[in-house]
């Protein structure tokens, strides 16, 4: 069966790629990818189980952490299987419907992670600025409702993507630029008018950047509050509660900003650099977030060690 219908321009399959020029080493590259896959799932599942089973961790801060772990887990389960197929099994074909579904979940969980990081910055601000009223301002019920609302908004914003992509005509262009499907990557293959996809995709990107702006504003207020504390020791103690979150923000947003700069200003940059940076964006945050929170958050670290023993 042909991979596309020439008369209608209807694509049935897309072709994913690994790392151009290194096809002969794909089988070896699959080994660290498998390792990352295992550590990511194990680490995030461990955090979810610990927060679920430890009643002392049933607090807003840890509810948001569990949402971060859930989004990381969803991002990994969405992207890594096709990466393993390309690198380990040399199976680059993916059906159009599966591709549209994959990009929906990748962008949905990415936007969800961005929203969770934003609300975690508000959580840190309230805890530092008004610690005595923290438990009354941000109750467990409010934290749960807020988490569910953020999840729903994230996926509703991404929901039009598969339908708008499916409505486009792709003719004979089926080769994608990564080992997984992304909205902007699939959209560029269309030979019909894709202005709606471009405009709506830009709007969703702005929503993601708005999260970063709000995170920055939160930390400006946090710094202002901390500088108002008389004791230097208390200042360091207050800032130390933000270290894990700052690391998570940097791990998530630095690859996004770097990739955006490369696509906007680095048009002559090697394709290999863009591909590697896009892979870092999907592989590193889900891998590093549980490690950072286990190392930097004493309550999580103690319970992880206890479970392992």
ABEGO torsion letter per residue (X at the ends): XBABBAAAGBBABBBBBBBBGAAAAAAAAAAAAAAAAAAAAAAAAAAAAAAAABAAABBAAAAAAAAAAAAAAAAAAAAAAAAAAAAAAGBABBBAAAAAAAAAAAAAAAAAAAAAAAAAAAAAAAAAABAAAAAAABBAAAAAAAAAAAAAAAAAAAAAAAAAAAABBAEABABBABABBBAAAAAAABABBAAAAAAAAAAAAAAAAAAAAAAAAAAAAAAAAAAABABAAAAAAAAAAAAAAAAAAAAAAAAAAAAAAAAAAAAABBAAAAAAAAAAAAAAAAAAAAAAAAAABAAAAAAAAAAAX
